[in-house]
Amino acid sequence: MTDVVRAALVQATWTGDTESMIAKHEEHAREAARQGAKVIGFQEVFNAPYFCQVQEPEHYRWAEPVPDGPTVRRMCELARETRMVIVVPVFEIEGEGFYYNTAAVIDADGTYLGKYRKHHIPQVKGFWEKYYFRPGNAGWPVFDTAVGKVGVYICYDRHFPEGWRQLGLNGAQLVYNPSATHRGLSSHLWQLEQPAAAVANEYFVAAINRVGQEEYGDNDFYGTSYFVDPRGRFVGEVASDKAEELVVRDLDFGLIEQVRQQWAFYRDRRPDAYDGLVQP
């Protein structure tokens, strides 16, 4: 396996319906594959609007099983077609009354590898997620894919350093962070938190944000998606804050070992001293 991995992400505007939204992402994935990408990730609940701006039961209709729902099955076919690893964030229904904010991870041969469920669920104006989602209960999986070890951390999770660290301890080389965050709330944090997490945990991060305004609220999703390396440096330019964009970048995974040898953060951890961090 080569140390340099060509990776992609998509920040997209909402089209108005699921079918056209999925079709648009399929075309972005095919274009990424034409550019040589081997892994791609989509934004939070990519096949739906960000319905959590409101609390209405009608929006449970966006939920589907993972992996046996139509979207993940279709993405497995797309992965097989494009020979890319795909990170697929969707609204998951596990059973009656059991709903999660989830990302499926699919290998380059179309094999479903597993899922990550968002752990930290916000409940503030414009982000009424506790109305829809249970807290994640599937741990901090890192998936052994055709491009290397890939993890996922979803949106509001990014404010909590513990999960970033657990993904690193579990071997992550690249963590996708699909999000939906708006201009007035967190834009000053957007280019701080994920680079800091990449440095502290010495891996690559793909930070994905939606872009534009949608019909269910006033949130102005500001895009500016990016890849960041283990030294906290942006890999290429940050995406537009107003327009849809496919971002394709070369990530040198060889840098991970270089940084871990130089900075030695994992060597100098003190888990024996951290008991207080997990007390309620």
SULKAGI-V763236 format. One line per field, one symbol per residue. ss: DSSP state (h for helix, s for strand, l for the rest). A space follows every 10 residues. Layout:
BEGIN
ss: ???
END
This chain:
BEGIN
ss: lllsssssss sllllllhhh hhhhhhhhhh hhhhllllss slllllllll hhhlllhhhh hhlslllllh hhhhhhhhhh hhllssssss sssssllsss ssssssllll lsssssslll llssllsshh hlllllllll lssssllsss ssllhhhhhl hhhhhhhhhl lllssssssl lshhhhhhhh hhhhhhhhhh hllssssssl ssslllllls sslllsssll lllsllllll llllssssss sslhhhhhhh hhhlllllll hhhlhhhhll
END
